[in-house]
Amino acid sequence: METRKYKALDALRLLFMVTPFFVSLQLLLGVLQAAVPTAFMAIATARFVDTAIGILGGGLVRGAIYPPLILLLSVVAVNSILSNLPGIVVSRIKFALERKLMPAFIDVRASLSFRYIEDAKAWELISRVADKPIEALQKGIRAYATMLRSIVTIIAILGLIVAQVWWAVLVITAFSVPLLWIALRAGQKNYEADVDTRKYTRRHEYYNELLTNREAVFERTLFGYGEHVTGRYLEQYETARKQRLWVSLKQYAVAKGASTCLSMIALLIVLTLINPVITGQLSPGMFMGIVAAVFGMINMLGWSLQDAVEQISQSNEYMKDLTKFMELTQVEGAKDLPELNPIEFSALEFKNVRFKYPTGEAHILEGLSFSLEKGKHYAFVGANGAGKTTITKLLTGLYSEYEGEILINGRELRTYPVGAIKAMFSVVYQDFARYQISMADNIALGDAAKDIPPAHINEIADLAELSETIAELKDGINTPLGKIVEEGVDISGGQWQKIAIARSLLSRAPIKILDEPTAALDPIAESRIYQEFERLMGGKTTIFISHRLGSTKLADEILVIENGGIAERGSHEELMSKAGLYAKMFEAQRKWYE
């Protein structure tokens, strides 16, 4: 995968790069499929019919029928074999694409700048290109194979009739050109319709997931919202369907009108050939063979070739999107594992940092400045939307488009390699991931760059108070979690939270961040988890991020975020004595913890 301008033929080029033998074989089979059922079938049919007529007329012995019959059956057999082989070849091409090309798309997608997640337009482009690239490319190769087969078929048939009805070649050509232009336009319009309706498609797919997935089954049953969501699903589905249908009907009406004209031309050709048959210039068998071939060609022009050209047009539109996709900013080192040896952290400083999200207008952080020291516990507090999580995103390198400076040990954060930043921070997010793999593998992800001994993983699980949970599981810490496999086991939300914290405990990162991972818990339970985390993180630099203040007493310093800056800073006692914003927030929440 490279940044360049992709065109329709690049669908073939990419496939040739992946599996040249089977792509060449599919194109060759397209040529053979064209030659056998047209020219060879017409000739075999003509010989058989003429021989049969000769036997009936008494001019030939009965045994003369066997050679043309064997020839005709052989052509039919070969045609049958050729019609089945492409399916096998297509399957092999698909396997090769899944093995080689799909990982390349995944690599590019994994390297894209994080800012595209916040950009709906960019995310739709990414989804269009990277969700089903194999399907898009296979449509391209099928279309080219069909076009090659159609061209060979048409040339073979026109070669049969040119001596008898030379003008038919000119008429068919004259009608075919606009027909192909219509197909090109149809492909472009259908792809545009697909792009326009994707937002509706994405919505009805979401509603479908709500109606069918197991995660929502309890609330779906309890609240009985199935009928309401079904109505929304149908509304979005119908909007998408009607838009696509309207485009398809218009293109269909125009294309089939031209096809009807071609059918009339075919009928005129047949009528023209009757006189040569009567005068003996054309044998009855050849007449039947040519008639069958001509109507087959008209059908191909009206359906197969048009469809192939339409698919090539859609492939060209997909390649335009692929060009835009490859032009998206990729982050160098995005796929790198955390460095094996994290840097020795001593100080962190924000200096007049201003930041707004790519799709936003207002700055979330406005001249933010503060410094943190090694080995201390800090708490960032503030109302929802104050910018607490944004600070985490900047620290961990997810966004680098900020003004001002973020210094680690006096060095600008953007100058560090991505692997170094990954090794520097360990974050437990509010929406932490629940990986449906074994508990041991879940915890081991906390230090993916290193092969962790099972004994150490068990030790970390014990520190995270997972021992009781492990004892209840059939295969202990190696039991698969979730229901993606038959022997998998569901666990509670609190147990998942402890696994997320265990990942952070395992990590060798010098800075640990808890970004409201306990927001779903009641305040007292949340406070207990923060206390346990603080105990386990002795000697590490920790940052607690929360809009609830039960954990703030644990912090050496509390930073109150308001309007994108630091409104107050100090210990719990210091801030309470000031009777400012923090004191008001704490007093408002005091009853939660009593």
VOGU-3710 file (C-alpha; in Angstrom, 3 decimals, decimal comma):
1> metrkykald> 0,000/0,000/0,000  1,420/3,338/-1,045  0,314/6,949/-1,323  -0,462/7,487/-4,998  -3,337/8,187/-7,368  -5,239/4,934/-7,790  -7,294/4,191/-10,904  -9,683/1,430/-11,953  -6,885/-0,758/-13,349  -5,178/-0,701/-9,952
11> alrllfmvtp> -7,753/-3,253/-8,819  -5,993/-5,662/-11,199  -2,542/-4,407/-10,259  -3,080/-4,966/-6,543  -4,442/-8,452/-7,191  -1,496/-9,322/-9,438  0,851/-8,242/-6,656  -0,906/-10,592/-4,236  -1,517/-13,669/-6,389  -0,386/-13,297/-10,033
21> ffvslqlllg> -1,000/-16,948/-10,987  -4,660/-17,164/-9,993  -5,516/-13,702/-11,317  -3,998/-14,657/-14,690  -5,899/-17,956/-14,553  -9,204/-16,191/-13,914  -8,669/-13,889/-16,903  -7,642/-16,850/-19,084  -10,737/-18,760/-18,047  -12,779/-15,731/-19,074
31> vlqaavptaf> -11,337/-15,958/-22,595  -11,938/-19,726/-22,786  -15,477/-19,351/-21,477  -16,097/-16,895/-24,303  -14,547/-18,910/-27,111  -16,056/-22,321/-26,291  -19,753/-21,464/-26,025  -19,725/-19,088/-29,008  -17,593/-19,973/-32,001  -16,971/-23,615/-31,065
41> maiatarfvd> -20,566/-24,178/-29,978  -21,910/-22,585/-33,156  -19,631/-24,718/-35,349  -20,385/-27,924/-33,387  -24,125/-27,238/-33,530  -23,959/-26,517/-37,253  -22,120/-29,785/-38,005  -24,530/-31,811/-35,903  -27,690/-30,286/-37,399  -26,393/-30,476/-40,992
51> taigilgggl> -25,371/-34,114/-40,507  -28,771/-34,946/-39,002  -30,537/-33,305/-41,952  -28,292/-35,211/-44,350  -29,178/-38,526/-42,689  -32,894/-37,724/-42,755  -32,614/-36,808/-46,440  -30,901/-40,110/-47,223  -27,640/-38,567/-48,320  -25,625/-39,830/-45,329
61> vrgaiyppli> -25,469/-43,083/-43,407  -26,669/-43,157/-39,785  -23,166/-43,656/-38,413  -22,159/-40,255/-39,723  -24,008/-38,633/-36,804  -21,527/-39,884/-34,182  -18,475/-37,653/-34,912  -20,473/-34,371/-34,818  -22,438/-35,639/-31,800  -19,209/-36,417/-29,921
71> lllsvvavns> -17,859/-32,994/-30,888  -21,027/-31,254/-29,651  -21,041/-33,201/-26,360  -17,345/-32,469/-25,890  -17,932/-28,742/-26,326  -20,831/-28,909/-23,837  -18,663/-30,826/-21,350  -15,747/-28,414/-21,662  -18,138/-25,494/-21,270  -19,559/-27,085/-18,104
81> ilsnlpgivv> -16,072/-27,574/-16,651  -15,059/-24,028/-17,532  -18,192/-22,632/-15,875  -17,286/-24,329/-12,554  -13,561/-23,553/-12,453  -13,872/-19,777/-11,874  -15,577/-20,401/-8,518  -12,549/-22,333/-7,297  -10,141/-19,701/-8,629  -12,137/-16,879/-7,016
91> srikfalerk> -11,959/-18,695/-3,669  -8,183/-19,007/-3,947  -7,884/-15,309/-4,786  -10,042/-14,452/-1,763  -7,848/-16,547/0,550  -4,730/-14,843/-0,799  -6,265/-11,396/-0,286  -7,276/-12,230/3,286  -3,771/-13,517/4,017  -1,747/-10,739/2,381
101> lmpafidvra> -3,795/-7,666/1,452  -6,140/-7,398/4,439  -3,231/-7,115/6,910  -1,837/-4,275/4,764  -5,126/-2,371/5,046  -5,211/-3,029/8,789  -1,654/-1,709/9,126  -2,545/1,511/7,330  -5,699/1,949/9,381  -3,809/1,317/12,614
111> slsfryieda> -1,276/3,990/11,629  -3,795/6,757/10,948  -3,774/9,856/13,101  -6,134/9,565/16,069  -7,858/12,801/15,100  -9,841/11,031/12,371  -11,871/9,247/15,040  -13,442/12,616/15,891  -14,071/13,470/12,209  -17,310/11,877/10,955
121> kawelisrva> -16,549/12,559/7,272  -13,057/11,052/7,514  -14,372/8,088/9,483  -16,973/7,347/6,781  -14,193/7,414/4,155  -12,092/5,045/6,281  -15,059/2,702/6,724  -15,903/2,695/3,003  -12,351/1,817/2,011  -11,053/-0,384/4,816
131> dkpiealqkg> -14,101/-2,311/6,022  -14,512/-4,526/2,942  -11,542/-4,016/0,589  -11,500/-7,674/-0,488  -15,092/-7,509/-1,673  -14,405/-4,299/-3,605  -11,297/-5,685/-5,325  -12,950/-8,999/-6,156  -15,783/-7,139/-7,837  -13,140/-5,438/-9,946
141> irayatmlrs> -11,434/-8,659/-11,082  -14,800/-10,295/-11,847  -15,794/-7,258/-13,877  -12,567/-7,309/-15,915  -12,887/-11,061/-16,485  -16,491/-10,603/-17,624  -15,513/-7,746/-19,930  -12,702/-9,787/-21,478  -15,069/-12,724/-21,956  -17,696/-10,452/-23,497
151> ivtiiailgl> -15,251/-8,849/-25,931  -13,949/-12,234/-27,108  -17,522/-13,499/-27,476  -18,603/-10,492/-29,501  -15,554/-10,666/-31,784  -16,135/-14,393/-32,382  -19,828/-13,910/-33,198  -19,258/-10,903/-35,404  -16,646/-12,967/-37,238  -19,289/-15,605/-37,952
161> ivaqvwwavl> -21,852/-13,196/-39,341  -19,673/-10,581/-41,048  -19,558/-12,527/-44,308  -23,343/-12,851/-44,385  -24,597/-9,631/-42,768  -21,702/-7,181/-42,791  -23,875/-4,182/-41,945  -24,947/-5,832/-38,689  -21,437/-5,341/-37,328  -21,679/-1,583/-37,839
171> vitafsvpll> -25,179/-1,326/-36,345  -24,323/-3,410/-33,276  -21,175/-1,358/-32,693  -23,126/1,903/-33,043  -25,639/0,809/-30,405  -23,048/-0,752/-28,082  -21,004/2,417/-27,531  -23,816/4,455/-25,919  -24,881/1,346/-23,998  -21,433/1,089/-22,430
181> wialragqkn> -21,417/4,814/-21,648  -24,739/4,377/-19,856  -23,223/1,512/-17,845  -20,270/3,686/-16,849  -22,626/6,401/-15,619  -24,713/3,815/-13,783  -21,672/2,548/-11,910  -20,698/6,076/-10,886  -24,240/6,978/-9,798  -24,707/3,739/-7,842
191> yeadvdtrky> -21,443/4,271/-5,974  -22,427/7,853/-5,184  -25,799/6,588/-3,954  -24,009/4,108/-1,714  -21,876/6,920/-0,275  -24,928/9,155/0,252  -26,889/6,423/2,018  -24,034/5,158/4,197  -25,045/7,356/7,133  -28,520/5,783/7,061
201> trrheyynel> -26,991/2,342/6,633  -24,733/2,911/9,625  -27,744/3,909/11,733  -29,956/0,965/10,805  -27,036/-1,387/11,390  -26,654/0,140/14,868  -30,360/-0,339/15,601  -30,122/-3,889/14,304  -27,291/-4,515/16,756  -29,399/-3,127/19,614
211> ltnreavfer> -32,199/-5,499/18,660  -30,054/-8,618/18,325  -26,851/-8,482/20,379  -26,569/-10,207/23,726  -25,130/-7,209/25,583  -28,459/-5,350/25,397  -30,753/-8,340/25,972  -31,466/-7,586/29,650  -32,488/-3,969/29,134  -34,290/-4,903/25,928
221> tlfgygehvt> -36,391/-7,392/27,876  -36,843/-5,194/30,958  -37,853/-1,980/29,213  -39,538/-3,563/26,200  -38,098/-1,029/23,777  -37,857/-3,537/20,924  -40,874/-2,199/19,001  -39,697/1,417/19,316  -36,159/0,597/18,117  -37,580/-1,579/15,329
231> gryleqyeta> -39,506/1,456/14,101  -36,313/3,515/14,016  -34,491/0,662/12,252  -37,168/0,473/9,546  -37,179/4,258/9,100  -33,426/4,409/8,434  -33,473/1,226/6,340  -36,309/2,489/4,149  -34,605/5,856/3,609  -31,444/4,126/2,384
241> rkqrlwvslk> -33,372/1,605/0,297  -35,516/4,205/-1,473  -32,514/6,365/-2,375  -30,679/3,393/-3,884  -33,812/2,093/-5,597  -34,556/5,430/-7,291  -31,050/5,621/-8,741  -31,151/1,969/-9,846  -34,564/2,310/-11,519  -33,486/5,313/-13,562
251> qyavakgast> -30,336/3,590/-14,761  -32,234/0,350/-15,404  -34,890/2,033/-17,515  -32,344/3,746/-19,768  -30,085/0,712/-20,097  -32,864/-1,738/-20,834  -34,361/0,602/-23,404  -31,084/0,375/-25,315  -31,046/-3,398/-24,814  -34,498/-3,658/-26,378
261> clsmialliv> -33,169/-1,885/-29,453  -30,333/-4,420/-29,640  -32,867/-7,255/-29,454  -34,722/-5,762/-32,425  -31,421/-5,641/-34,334  -30,832/-9,308/-33,507  -34,268/-10,168/-34,885  -33,501/-8,190/-38,066  -30,214/-10,126/-38,458  -32,092/-13,425/-38,187
271> ltlinpvitg> -34,639/-12,375/-40,791  -31,800/-11,321/-43,121  -30,184/-14,780/-42,832  -33,335/-16,661/-43,872  -32,828/-15,962/-47,594  -29,213/-17,310/-47,656  -30,546/-20,510/-46,036  -33,292/-20,841/-48,689  -30,827/-20,267/-51,531  -28,347/-22,720/-50,025
281> qlspgmfmgi> -25,643/-20,156/-49,351  -25,949/-20,921/-45,620  -26,594/-24,357/-44,184  -29,530/-24,827/-41,755  -27,116/-25,966/-39,054  -24,924/-22,882/-39,369  -28,083/-20,749/-39,401  -29,182/-22,251/-36,079  -25,707/-21,865/-34,616  -25,451/-18,216/-35,692
291> vaavfgminm> -28,971/-17,411/-34,419  -28,201/-18,891/-31,003  -24,866/-17,048/-30,886  -26,395/-13,709/-31,961  -29,093/-13,796/-29,282  -26,466/-14,857/-26,751  -24,343/-11,874/-27,778  -27,290/-9,490/-27,478  -28,025/-10,869/-24,028  -24,383/-10,364/-23,106
301> lgwslqdave> -24,371/-6,795/-24,413  -27,611/-6,032/-22,626  -26,720/-7,636/-19,303  -23,267/-9,132/-18,652  -21,152/-6,512/-20,406  -23,210/-3,643/-19,040  -22,930/-5,077/-15,545  -19,166/-5,531/-15,970  -18,698/-1,937/-17,147  -20,854/-0,706/-14,269
311> qisqsneymk> -18,739/-2,684/-11,791  -15,534/-1,283/-13,325  -16,976/2,214/-12,950  -17,735/1,505/-9,287  -14,239/0,083/-8,886  -12,855/3,335/-10,287  -14,859/5,311/-7,708  -13,562/2,999/-4,975  -10,015/3,652/-6,174  -10,632/7,389/-5,893
321> dltkfmeltq> -11,627/6,812/-2,281  -8,555/4,609/-1,807  -6,424/7,515/-3,059  -7,987/9,809/-0,430  -7,596/7,094/2,226  -3,890/6,697/1,531  -3,465/10,490/1,666  -4,714/10,595/5,266  -2,011/11,410/7,783  -0,245/8,365/9,183
331> vegakdlpel> 1,714/8,493/12,418  5,237/7,139/12,152  5,725/4,347/14,681  2,000/4,088/15,512  2,190/0,275/15,446  5,392/0,101/17,487  5,235/-1,756/20,782  6,126/0,144/23,950  9,879/0,323/24,417  11,257/-2,430/26,628
341> npiefsalef> 12,976/0,035/28,926  10,807/3,057/29,819  12,634/6,336/30,340  13,531/7,407/33,858  10,808/9,960/34,539  11,605/13,018/36,664  9,238/15,844/35,689  6,293/16,739/33,458  5,246/20,258/32,490  2,470/21,892/30,459
351> knvrfkyptg> 3,475/25,361/29,277  0,676/27,584/27,967  -1,011/24,678/26,111  -3,979/25,513/23,892  -5,951/22,806/22,135  -9,190/22,277/20,273  -10,425/19,135/18,572  -10,134/19,010/14,771  -13,898/19,240/14,295  -14,460/21,709/17,132
361> eahileglsf> -14,516/25,477/17,107  -13,828/26,325/20,755  -10,583/25,574/22,576  -10,938/22,893/25,260  -7,635/23,906/26,840  -6,848/27,607/26,935  -3,327/28,474/28,063  -3,049/25,495/30,423  0,140/25,431/32,523  1,171/23,132/35,360
371> slekgkhyaf> 4,018/20,833/36,406  4,133/17,365/38,007  6,998/15,721/39,873  8,201/12,158/40,120  6,670/9,874/42,749  3,742/12,091/43,725  0,015/11,414/43,517  -2,088/13,994/41,663  -5,812/14,417/41,148  -7,357/16,363/38,261
381> vgangagktt> -10,912/17,372/39,087  -13,555/19,484/37,434  -16,956/19,413/35,843  -17,744/17,143/32,902  -16,261/18,641/29,734  -13,714/20,735/31,612  -10,829/19,114/29,697  -9,567/16,450/32,113  -9,610/13,570/29,626  -8,243/15,864/26,915
391> itklltglys> -5,103/16,291/29,048  -4,731/12,483/29,056  -5,103/12,317/25,279  -2,370/14,902/24,798  -0,043/13,253/27,312  -0,343/9,847/25,644  0,335/11,280/22,179  -3,107/10,669/20,694  -3,192/14,302/19,613  -0,109/16,319/18,750
401> eyegeiling> -1,823/19,358/17,170  -1,595/21,591/20,220  -0,091/25,012/20,797  2,452/25,603/23,539  4,707/22,920/24,990  4,372/19,644/26,853  7,737/18,751/28,374  8,850/15,391/29,743  12,163/15,720/31,579  12,527/19,074/29,865
411> relrtypvga> 12,088/17,616/26,365  9,102/18,349/24,124  6,732/15,368/24,078  6,390/15,429/20,267  10,104/14,727/19,862  9,885/11,361/21,630  9,401/8,189/19,560  5,891/6,743/19,743  7,222/3,594/21,428  8,796/5,703/24,182
421> ikamfsvvyq> 5,507/7,524/24,852  3,615/4,222/24,979  6,096/2,905/27,533  5,862/6,111/29,594  2,143/5,993/30,443  -0,310/3,359/31,593  -3,945/4,475/31,447  -7,129/2,850/32,743  -9,914/4,620/30,849  -13,551/5,034/31,783
431> dfaryqisma> -14,499/2,948/28,752  -11,800/0,342/29,246  -11,728/-2,567/26,791  -13,141/-5,973/27,689  -11,158/-8,477/25,642  -12,903/-11,810/25,174  -9,771/-13,852/25,732  -8,484/-15,546/28,871  -7,985/-13,511/32,034  -4,249/-14,255/31,884
441> dnialgdaak> -4,028/-12,883/28,340  -6,156/-9,874/29,347  -3,690/-8,965/32,077  -0,624/-9,716/29,920  -1,716/-7,005/27,465  -0,533/-4,503/30,060  3,048/-5,203/28,948  2,730/-6,401/25,354  6,399/-5,760/24,578  7,585/-8,403/27,011
451> dippahinei> 6,960/-12,120/27,492  5,455/-12,204/30,985  5,955/-15,362/33,120  2,671/-16,945/34,304  3,799/-16,651/37,916  4,105/-12,874/37,602  0,649/-12,605/36,011  -0,807/-14,595/38,920  0,964/-12,278/41,356  -0,524/-9,204/39,669
461> adlaelseti> -3,991/-10,801/39,644  -3,681/-11,382/43,378  -2,685/-7,730/43,948  -5,764/-6,649/41,996  -7,939/-8,827/44,275  -8,891/-11,244/41,510  -7,982/-14,419/43,438  -11,573/-15,218/44,417  -12,774/-14,687/40,863  -10,027/-16,962/39,508
471> aelkdgintp> -10,949/-19,685/42,021  -14,541/-19,679/40,744  -13,534/-20,097/37,074  -13,434/-23,570/35,567  -9,889/-23,293/34,197  -8,749/-20,622/36,624  -6,871/-17,668/35,197  -6,743/-19,362/31,754  -10,540/-19,465/31,400  -11,784/-17,552/28,313
481> lgkiveegvd> -13,927/-14,551/29,268  -17,094/-13,586/27,430  -19,186/-15,768/25,155  -17,247/-15,569/21,915  -16,222/-19,205/22,481  -18,422/-21,996/23,838  -16,471/-22,480/27,072  -16,282/-18,737/27,776  -17,580/-17,295/31,045  -19,269/-13,967/31,767
491> isggqwqkia> -17,992/-11,954/34,729  -19,319/-8,848/36,465  -18,492/-5,245/35,597  -16,550/-4,873/38,824  -14,408/-7,897/37,972  -13,700/-6,440/34,523  -12,595/-3,211/36,221  -10,149/-5,115/38,394  -8,703/-6,784/35,273  -8,237/-3,350/33,666
501> iarsllsrap> -6,456/-2,157/36,801  -4,343/-5,348/36,817  -3,137/-4,462/33,307  -1,974/-1,113/34,636  -0,279/-2,778/37,605  1,607/-5,084/35,256  2,800/-2,217/33,076  6,298/-0,901/33,812  5,228/2,634/32,831  6,513/5,250/35,316
511> ikildeptaa> 3,273/7,298/35,117  -0,057/5,657/35,955  -3,349/7,336/35,063  -6,863/6,440/36,200  -9,237/8,305/33,902  -12,613/7,786/35,598  -12,614/3,992/35,119  -14,997/3,662/38,063  -17,603/6,178/36,902  -20,228/3,414/36,753
521> ldpiaesriy> -19,723/2,563/40,457  -21,276/4,258/43,437  -19,052/6,946/45,031  -18,078/4,850/48,084  -17,034/1,838/45,959  -15,142/4,204/43,677  -13,281/5,696/46,650  -12,251/2,230/47,836  -10,800/1,322/44,424  -8,783/4,546/44,326
531> qeferlmggk> -7,452/3,813/47,803  -6,370/0,347/46,734  -4,791/1,666/43,553  -2,889/4,309/45,497  -1,596/1,655/47,872  -0,407/-0,559/45,041  1,262/2,352/43,228  3,674/3,316/45,985  6,716/4,993/44,432  4,990/5,575/41,071
541> ttifishrlg> 3,697/8,874/39,730  -0,086/8,613/39,583  -2,803/10,825/38,163  -6,427/10,382/39,196  -8,950/12,035/36,887  -12,488/12,402/38,181  -15,399/14,781/38,565  -16,230/13,023/41,850  -14,029/13,939/44,761  -13,937/10,841/46,968
551> stkladeilv> -10,391/10,029/45,852  -8,903/13,497/46,133  -7,822/13,141/49,769  -5,329/10,523/48,574  -3,556/13,007/46,303  -0,494/15,009/47,269  -1,859/17,780/45,060  -5,226/18,500/43,503  -5,541/20,471/40,260  -8,966/21,965/39,624
561> ienggiaerg> -9,666/22,387/35,874  -12,075/25,098/34,766  -12,476/26,899/31,421  -9,431/25,110/29,991  -7,023/26,203/32,705  -6,009/25,614/36,319  -8,489/27,345/38,610  -6,998/26,090/41,878  -4,143/23,895/43,024  -3,102/22,450/46,378
571> sheelmskag> -3,737/19,661/48,861  -7,228/18,789/50,034  -6,752/20,706/53,280  -5,324/23,759/51,525  -8,137/23,951/49,004  -10,818/23,432/51,628  -9,350/26,277/53,685  -9,574/28,600/50,655  -13,336/27,988/50,451  -13,142/28,309/46,651
581> lyakmfeaqr> -14,399/26,215/43,739  -12,989/22,935/45,057  -14,487/23,446/48,511  -17,919/24,125/46,981  -17,676/20,989/44,824  -16,572/18,866/47,763  -19,301/20,163/50,064  -21,888/19,465/47,369  -20,676/15,842/47,193  -19,944/15,289/50,896
591> kwye> -23,187/13,399/51,505  -22,165/10,803/48,885  -19,357/9,584/51,102  -21,016/9,767/54,544
//
